[in-house]
Amino acid sequence: MGIYDREYYRGETGASGWFGGVSPVCKTLIAINVVVFLLEQLTRSELIGHYFAASPEGTLHRFRLWQLLTATFLHVTIWHLLGNMWFFWIVGREMESMYGSRDFLAFYLCAAVFSTLAWVLIAAASARNPAIPMVGASGAVMAVMMLYTLFYPKREILFFFIPMPMWLLLAIYLFFPLIPVLNGGDSRIAVEAHLAGAGFGFLFKQFDLRFSRLSSGRMLKPRLRIFSPVPREQTRTRSPNPSRSSATVGSAGKSAPVSVIPEEQLDARLDEVLAKIAREGRAGLTEEEQRVLQEASRRARIRRSDRL
């Protein structure tokens, strides 16, 4: 993911108030979940769960496909809502800042649909009490947690006031609900949706499934190499020893100059540099890593000027 694809380089949204500033998508999704929960409590209508909660009967047999998404905005209790939204806010705002609001929103909604669909299909195949519908944002939140853990596995999060590395917290959330199932019982938690959401987050990171990248066709289009301009004095002067000159271009023992590497390689190196900055700070960067940042910024400025 190149620097020109990141929200902090493109600039924050110009809107003000709740929908502007930092993490507008996270705040909006949390607000929608809260409003829907309040409507559930005020109306006490069974029609909400009947038409909008996910179930094999409603989704597959009655073709209420909207349930794959709407179920993730419904919650049973206030603690169910607070637990999901609290962890979503902790990990989601940083992922939104990293990927950008549009890509993050597409990621969240796709994770919600994918995790709910996985639960529906498994529940239909196993005939496990299909009368009980599934609700909750846990599958989508688990996808965000997995994505966050892949970037920051050792970052500590307070869990019941106990500092815990992110990888361990994710493992607890994934495998603790499996204990009743492994013992031959049943779990009130939709563990299939949890696992499917985590799997979606892993695939998203592994294959870089950003919507902006897929929709722009950057997976198929060849990348152009950008070379630094050569001064005219150098182009007019021939080297007396061509073989020696060609050997010094790559400077034995060193990598190719940053200014001539393809964009996809620069993107990969940039991700490594940014991850190192997150772990150690910018003071720990080497000269080569500093050049990677500078070159990525230079190319981003060129791309932005071309769009104006």
Protein Blocks (a to p, Z undefined) as FASTA:
>chain_A
ZZklpmklnopafbehjlgcjhkllmmmmmmmmmmmmmmmmnopaklmmmmmccfklmmm
nopaklmmmmmmgcfblmlmmmmmmmmmmmmmmmmmmnopklmmmmmmmmmmmmmmmmmm
mmmmnopaklbccedjklmmmmmmmmmmmmmmmbccdeehiacdfklmmmmmmmmmmmmm
mnopacfbdfklmmmmmmmmmmmmmnopafklmmnopmmpccddddddddfklmmpccfb
lmlmmmmmnoghiacdfklgcfklmmmmmmmmmmmmmmnojklpcfklmmmmmmmmmmmm
mmmmmmZZ
